[in-house]
Amino acid sequence: MANRTRDIRPVSPTTTDHPDWLGSLFVGKGPPITDPGSDDVLDLVRDLVEAFEAEDLSWCHWKSNEALAASASGINDLDLLVRRDQVGRCRALLHRLGFVQALQHPSRRIPGVLDFHGHDARLGRPVHVHLHTQLVLGDDMTKNHRLPIEEEYLASCRPDGHFPVPAPEFEYVVFILRMVLKHCAWDAMLMLQGRLSSSERRELRQLSEQAPRQAAHALVDRLLPEVGGALFACCEAVIEAPGGARSRARVERALVVALEPYARRSSLVDVPLKATRRVYWLGRRWVAPRSRRKSLADGGLVVAVSGGDALRRQRLVADLDAWLCRDVAVHPMTFGARPRRAARRVRHLAAAGGLVLVPDHPATSGHRPVGFPRPDLELDLDRPCADTPDDPDHRVAGVDAPTAEERLAAARRTLWNRL
């Protein structure tokens, strides 16, 4: 019986698709990754900050600022808020620094939030930048509310280490509202998302110590009169000292009603949509986990690995998959005994914005069988890294090196430059 086209299993432990902690099943996030050297600043992050400062942009790292060192080292995502009229300049700077834009699944895209990924050789995975033009809050499934206070938020910023950050009272107010909308709804509590995570509790403690309460309440009265000081005090109470589920849900419902002018959808639409998406993405996590990944905004790519023996080619494909699969839609494929069916599948995945890695592509090493287009990039394990082949389209790159680590580094660098 002919073998079916099959995926190559990743070999890195960081690519686990089924984490063992229950909360991630519902919000669609895996366990945190801890890389060595978390106190260091990545060169790529330093270049990004310097470029933003040189352009005199109005920006800040707007949330999760209790762990700025982890953001500077690339372990945590960078959540950057910029002025809407400056987002074009920010995108140009990110592209100049080698960042690649990726797109969430249409049902997970959030207006005013762009995703970029950058490559730094010191980190074992891409650096992830969330570029925000709006303060969007709410449940992870819908992010239904926007606070129209971005100008005031940015105007309050001050330097803090490597990033500008908002004034404590601004960050505290936004944090409290975020946590109520995220954790105090009935559906969130039923899905075991009713408690703050350990990092959120640390952030709450830090902001509670730094933010003057009187200034925070005055800020709410001035910029968010729909919420008001009384309701905000109730929000503080259910976050700082969680009571019964009914009281927490009652406060969340009052906040949703108060923020109705800032909602993208009515609550009658948002509540069932959250539940539907939780169930849908939970199923996709187990049935087709790779379909949850982001697609490449500039179009998909077919990458063939040639040269060497089959084991070395498969190992390189698996290592590249482990490097990227948490962030973008990577599809390791083999052509096997049914190459024409596999070729159709490869074209389909690339057309959807995916990155397809193939260790046995028939159109490599100068061969071009009829019906099999050349790959967009060929990584040749028999050609030294410094060897530039006679290829007018620059589709072939040598990645051979004395050690496996050097070969992988060369393959990562070459692949990222093509993305």
C-alpha positions as CSV (number, residue, x, y, z in Angstrom):
1,M,0.0,0.0,0.0
2,A,1.3,3.4,-0.9
3,N,2.4,5.6,2.0
4,R,0.4,8.8,2.6
5,T,2.0,12.2,2.7
6,R,3.0,12.7,6.3
7,D,4.3,15.3,8.7
8,I,7.7,15.1,10.2
9,R,7.5,15.2,14.0
10,P,9.4,18.1,15.7
11,V,12.1,16.9,18.0
12,S,12.3,19.9,20.3
13,P,10.5,19.8,23.6
14,T,9.5,23.4,23.2
15,T,7.0,22.5,20.5
16,T,4.6,20.6,22.7
17,D,1.1,21.1,21.4
18,H,-0.8,19.9,24.4
19,P,0.4,21.6,27.6
20,D,-0.3,19.9,30.9
21,W,-1.9,22.9,32.5
22,L,-5.6,23.2,32.1
23,G,-6.0,27.0,31.7
24,S,-4.1,27.0,28.4
25,L,-6.7,24.8,26.8
26,F,-9.2,27.6,26.9
27,V,-7.1,30.7,26.2
28,G,-5.0,28.9,23.5
29,K,-1.6,29.6,25.0
30,G,1.2,27.2,25.8
31,P,3.4,27.1,28.9
32,P,5.9,29.9,29.2
33,I,9.4,29.4,27.8
34,T,12.4,30.3,29.9
35,D,15.6,30.9,28.0
36,P,19.0,31.3,29.6
37,G,20.3,34.8,30.0
38,S,17.0,36.4,30.8
39,D,18.7,39.5,32.3
40,D,20.5,40.3,29.1
41,V,19.2,42.7,26.4
42,L,19.0,41.2,23.0
43,D,20.8,43.1,20.3
44,L,17.7,43.1,18.2
45,V,15.6,44.6,21.0
46,R,18.3,47.3,21.7
47,D,18.3,48.2,18.0
48,L,14.5,48.4,18.0
49,V,14.5,50.8,20.9
50,E,17.3,52.9,19.5
51,A,15.5,53.1,16.1
52,F,12.2,54.2,17.7
53,E,14.0,56.8,19.8
54,A,16.0,58.1,16.8
55,E,12.7,58.6,14.8
56,D,11.3,60.6,17.8
57,L,8.2,58.4,17.9
58,S,5.5,58.5,20.6
59,W,5.5,55.0,22.0
60,C,5.7,52.9,25.2
61,H,5.7,49.3,26.5
62,W,2.1,49.5,27.7
63,K,1.4,46.4,29.8
64,S,3.1,43.6,31.8
65,N,5.8,46.0,32.9
66,E,6.6,44.0,36.0
67,A,8.8,41.9,33.7
68,L,10.5,44.4,31.5
69,A,13.8,42.4,31.8
70,A,12.1,39.4,30.2
71,S,10.8,41.6,27.4
72,A,14.2,43.1,26.8
73,S,15.7,39.6,26.6
74,G,13.1,38.4,24.1
75,I,11.6,35.8,26.5
76,N,8.3,37.7,26.8
77,D,6.5,39.4,24.0
78,L,6.9,43.1,23.5
79,D,3.6,45.0,23.8
80,L,4.3,48.3,22.2
81,L,1.7,51.1,22.0
82,V,2.3,53.7,19.3
83,R,0.3,56.7,18.0
84,R,-2.0,55.7,15.1
85,D,-0.6,58.3,12.7
86,Q,2.9,57.0,13.3
87,V,2.2,53.3,12.7
88,G,3.4,53.4,9.1
89,R,6.8,54.7,10.3
90,C,6.9,52.0,13.0
91,R,6.2,49.2,10.4
92,A,8.9,50.6,8.1
93,L,11.4,50.5,11.0
94,L,10.5,47.0,12.0
95,H,10.9,45.8,8.4
96,R,14.3,47.6,8.2
97,L,15.4,45.6,11.3
98,G,14.4,42.3,9.7
99,F,11.0,41.8,11.4
100,V,8.4,39.8,9.5
101,Q,4.7,40.5,9.8
102,A,2.4,37.6,10.5
103,L,-1.4,37.4,10.5
104,Q,-3.6,35.7,13.0
105,H,-6.5,33.5,11.9
106,P,-9.3,35.9,10.8
107,S,-11.4,35.0,13.9
108,R,-8.5,35.9,16.2
109,R,-7.4,39.2,14.6
110,I,-7.8,42.2,16.8
111,P,-8.3,45.7,15.2
112,G,-5.4,47.9,16.1
113,V,-2.9,45.1,16.9
114,L,-0.2,44.0,14.4
115,D,2.1,41.0,14.9
116,F,5.8,41.1,14.0
117,H,8.6,38.5,14.5
118,G,12.3,39.1,14.4
119,H,15.4,36.9,14.5
120,D,18.2,37.2,16.9
121,A,20.8,34.4,16.8
122,R,21.1,34.5,20.6
123,L,17.5,33.4,21.2
124,G,16.1,30.0,20.4
125,R,12.9,31.4,18.9
126,P,11.8,34.6,17.2
127,V,11.3,37.8,19.1
128,H,7.5,38.6,19.1
129,V,6.4,42.3,18.9
130,H,2.7,43.2,19.3
131,L,2.3,46.7,17.8
132,H,-0.8,48.3,19.2
133,T,-2.4,51.5,18.0
134,Q,-5.4,51.1,20.4
135,L,-5.9,50.1,24.0
136,V,-8.0,47.0,23.4
137,L,-9.2,45.0,26.4
138,G,-11.4,42.0,27.1
139,D,-11.5,38.3,26.9
140,D,-8.8,36.7,24.8
141,M,-11.3,35.3,22.4
142,T,-12.9,38.6,21.4
143,K,-11.1,41.6,22.9
144,N,-14.4,43.5,22.6
145,H,-13.6,46.8,24.3
146,R,-11.4,49.7,23.4
147,L,-10.4,52.6,25.8
148,P,-10.1,55.8,23.8
149,I,-7.4,57.2,26.0
150,E,-4.3,56.4,23.9
151,E,-3.1,60.0,23.6
152,E,-3.2,60.6,27.3
153,Y,-1.7,57.2,28.0
154,L,1.3,58.0,25.8
155,A,1.6,61.5,27.1
156,S,2.1,60.2,30.6
157,C,5.1,58.0,29.7
158,R,8.5,58.1,31.4
159,P,11.7,56.1,30.8
160,D,12.1,52.9,32.8
161,G,15.2,51.0,31.9
162,H,15.1,50.2,28.2
163,F,11.5,51.2,27.5
164,P,9.3,54.1,28.1
165,V,6.3,53.1,30.3
166,P,3.1,54.8,31.3
167,A,2.6,56.6,34.6
168,P,1.7,54.1,37.3
169,E,-1.9,55.4,37.8
170,F,-2.6,55.0,34.0
171,E,-1.2,51.5,34.0
172,Y,-3.1,50.6,37.2
173,V,-6.5,51.8,35.9
174,V,-6.1,49.9,32.6
175,F,-4.9,46.8,34.5
176,I,-7.9,46.7,36.8
177,L,-10.3,47.1,34.0
178,R,-8.5,44.4,31.9
179,M,-8.6,41.9,34.7
180,V,-12.3,42.4,35.5
181,L,-13.2,41.9,31.8
182,K,-10.9,39.0,31.4
183,H,-11.5,37.0,34.7
184,C,-14.8,38.0,36.2
185,A,-17.3,37.0,33.6
186,W,-19.4,33.9,34.2
187,D,-18.1,32.1,31.1
188,A,-14.5,32.8,32.2
189,M,-15.1,31.4,35.6
190,L,-16.8,28.3,34.2
191,M,-13.8,27.8,31.9
192,L,-11.5,27.9,35.0
193,Q,-10.2,31.3,34.0
194,G,-11.6,33.2,37.0
195,R,-8.3,33.7,38.9
196,L,-5.3,35.9,38.1
197,S,-2.2,34.1,36.9
198,S,1.0,34.4,39.0
199,S,2.5,37.0,36.7
200,E,-0.8,39.0,36.9
201,R,-0.7,38.9,40.7
202,R,2.9,40.2,40.7
203,E,1.8,43.0,38.4
204,L,-1.1,43.8,40.7
205,R,1.2,44.0,43.7
206,Q,3.7,46.2,41.9
207,L,1.1,48.6,40.6
208,S,-0.7,48.8,43.9
209,E,2.5,49.9,45.5
210,Q,3.4,52.4,42.8
211,A,0.1,54.0,41.8
212,P,-1.5,56.7,44.0
213,R,-5.1,55.6,44.5
214,Q,-6.4,59.2,44.6
215,A,-4.7,60.0,41.3
216,A,-6.1,56.7,39.8
217,H,-9.7,57.6,40.8
218,A,-9.3,61.1,39.6
219,L,-8.1,59.8,36.2
220,V,-11.2,57.5,35.9
221,D,-13.5,60.4,36.7
222,R,-11.8,62.6,34.1
223,L,-11.2,60.2,31.2
224,L,-13.7,57.4,31.8
225,P,-16.8,59.1,33.3
226,E,-18.9,56.2,32.1
227,V,-17.1,54.0,34.6
228,G,-16.9,56.5,37.4
229,G,-15.1,56.2,40.8
230,A,-17.8,54.1,42.5
231,L,-17.8,51.3,39.9
232,F,-14.0,51.4,39.6
233,A,-13.7,50.9,43.4
234,C,-15.9,47.8,43.1
235,C,-13.6,46.6,40.3
236,E,-10.6,47.1,42.5
237,A,-12.3,45.1,45.3
238,V,-13.1,42.0,43.2
239,I,-9.6,41.9,41.8
240,E,-7.6,42.6,45.0
241,A,-9.8,40.5,47.3
242,P,-11.9,38.1,45.1
243,G,-15.2,37.2,46.7
244,G,-18.0,34.9,45.6
245,A,-18.5,34.2,41.9
246,R,-21.9,36.0,41.9
247,S,-20.5,39.3,43.2
248,R,-17.6,39.2,40.8
249,A,-19.9,38.5,37.8
250,R,-22.2,41.3,39.0
251,V,-19.3,43.8,38.9
252,E,-18.2,42.5,35.5
253,R,-21.7,42.9,34.1
254,A,-21.9,46.5,35.4
255,L,-18.5,47.3,33.8
256,V,-19.6,45.9,30.5
257,V,-22.7,48.0,30.6
258,A,-20.7,51.1,31.4
259,L,-18.2,50.4,28.6
260,E,-21.0,49.7,26.1
261,P,-20.1,52.9,24.1
262,Y,-16.6,51.5,23.6
263,A,-17.6,48.0,22.6
264,R,-17.2,46.5,19.1
265,R,-20.2,44.3,19.6
266,S,-23.1,44.2,21.9
267,S,-22.9,41.8,24.9
268,L,-25.8,39.8,23.3
269,V,-23.4,39.0,20.5
270,D,-20.1,38.9,22.4
271,V,-21.0,36.4,25.1
272,P,-22.1,33.5,22.8
273,L,-19.2,34.4,20.4
274,K,-16.7,34.0,23.2
275,A,-18.2,30.6,24.2
276,T,-18.3,29.4,20.5
277,R,-14.7,30.4,19.9
278,R,-13.5,28.7,23.1
279,V,-15.0,25.4,22.0
280,Y,-13.9,25.8,18.4
281,W,-10.2,26.6,19.2
282,L,-10.1,23.9,21.9
283,G,-11.1,21.4,19.3
284,R,-8.6,22.8,16.8
285,R,-5.9,22.6,19.4
286,W,-6.3,18.8,19.5
287,V,-7.5,18.0,16.0
288,A,-5.3,20.4,13.9
289,P,-2.9,22.3,16.2
290,R,-0.9,23.8,13.4
291,S,-4.0,25.6,11.9
292,R,-3.9,27.9,15.0
293,R,-0.6,29.4,14.0
294,K,-0.2,32.7,12.2
295,S,0.3,32.9,8.5
296,L,3.0,35.0,6.7
297,A,1.6,38.4,5.7
298,D,3.9,38.5,2.6
299,G,2.8,35.1,1.4
300,G,3.8,31.5,2.0
301,L,7.1,29.9,1.2
302,V,8.2,26.4,0.1
303,V,11.6,25.5,1.4
304,A,13.4,22.4,0.3
305,V,16.4,20.8,2.1
306,S,18.8,19.0,-0.3
307,G,22.1,17.3,-0.1
308,G,23.5,15.1,2.7
309,D,21.7,12.0,3.7
310,A,18.0,11.6,4.5
311,L,18.6,11.6,8.3
312,R,20.5,14.9,8.2
313,R,17.8,16.5,6.0
314,Q,15.0,15.4,8.3
315,R,16.9,16.6,11.3
316,L,17.3,20.0,9.9
317,V,13.7,20.2,8.9
318,A,12.6,19.1,12.4
319,D,15.0,21.7,14.0
320,L,13.7,24.5,11.8
321,D,10.1,23.5,12.7
322,A,10.9,23.5,16.4
323,W,12.3,27.0,16.0
324,L,9.3,28.6,14.3
325,C,6.2,26.5,14.9
326,R,5.1,28.3,18.0
327,D,4.8,31.6,16.0
328,V,3.9,30.9,12.4
329,A,2.2,28.1,10.5
330,V,5.1,25.7,9.7
331,H,4.3,22.5,7.8
332,P,7.0,19.8,7.6
333,M,6.1,17.6,4.6
334,T,7.5,14.6,2.7
335,F,6.6,13.7,-0.9
336,G,6.8,10.0,-0.2
337,A,5.3,7.5,-2.7
338,R,2.6,9.8,-3.9
339,P,4.5,12.9,-5.0
340,R,1.8,14.6,-7.1
341,R,-0.7,14.5,-4.3
342,A,1.9,15.9,-2.0
343,A,2.7,18.6,-4.5
344,R,-0.9,19.8,-4.5
345,R,-0.9,19.8,-0.7
346,V,2.3,21.8,-0.6
347,R,0.9,24.4,-3.0
348,H,-2.3,24.6,-0.9
349,L,-0.4,25.2,2.3
350,A,1.9,27.8,0.8
351,A,-1.0,29.6,-0.8
352,A,-2.6,29.9,2.6
353,G,0.5,31.8,3.9
354,G,2.2,28.8,5.5
355,L,5.9,27.9,5.6
356,V,6.4,24.4,4.1
357,L,9.6,22.5,4.8
358,V,10.4,19.5,2.5
359,P,13.4,17.2,2.9
360,D,12.8,15.2,-0.3
361,H,11.5,17.8,-2.8
362,P,11.9,16.4,-6.4
363,A,12.8,19.8,-7.9
364,T,16.2,20.3,-6.3
365,S,19.9,19.9,-7.2
366,G,19.3,21.2,-10.7
367,H,16.4,18.8,-11.4
368,R,13.1,20.1,-12.6
369,P,10.5,17.3,-13.2
370,V,7.4,18.3,-15.1
371,G,4.6,19.3,-12.8
372,F,6.8,20.1,-9.8
373,P,7.7,23.8,-9.5
374,R,11.0,24.7,-8.0
375,P,10.9,25.6,-4.3
376,D,11.2,29.2,-3.2
377,L,14.3,28.4,-1.3
378,E,16.7,25.4,-1.3
379,L,19.0,24.8,1.6
380,D,21.9,22.6,0.3
381,L,23.7,20.6,2.9
382,D,26.5,19.7,0.5
383,R,27.4,23.3,-0.2
384,P,29.5,25.3,2.3
385,C,27.8,28.4,3.8
386,A,30.2,30.8,2.1
387,D,29.7,29.2,-1.3
388,T,27.4,31.2,-3.5
389,P,26.0,29.0,-6.3
390,D,25.4,30.1,-9.9
391,D,21.7,30.7,-9.3
392,P,20.3,33.9,-10.9
393,D,17.1,33.6,-8.7
394,H,19.1,33.2,-5.5
395,R,17.0,30.2,-4.6
396,V,19.9,27.9,-3.6
397,A,21.9,28.6,-0.5
398,G,24.7,26.5,1.1
399,V,24.3,25.7,4.8
400,D,27.0,23.1,5.3
401,A,29.3,23.8,8.3
402,P,31.6,21.8,10.6
403,T,29.1,21.4,13.4
404,A,25.3,20.8,13.6
405,E,24.9,24.0,15.5
406,E,26.6,26.1,12.8
407,R,24.5,24.4,10.1
408,L,21.3,25.2,12.0
409,A,22.4,28.8,12.6
410,A,23.2,29.2,8.9
411,A,19.9,27.7,7.9
412,R,18.0,29.9,10.3
413,R,19.8,33.0,9.0
414,T,19.2,32.2,5.4
415,L,15.6,31.2,5.9
416,W,14.8,34.4,7.9
417,N,16.4,36.6,5.3
418,R,14.1,35.1,2.6
419,L,11.0,35.5,4.8
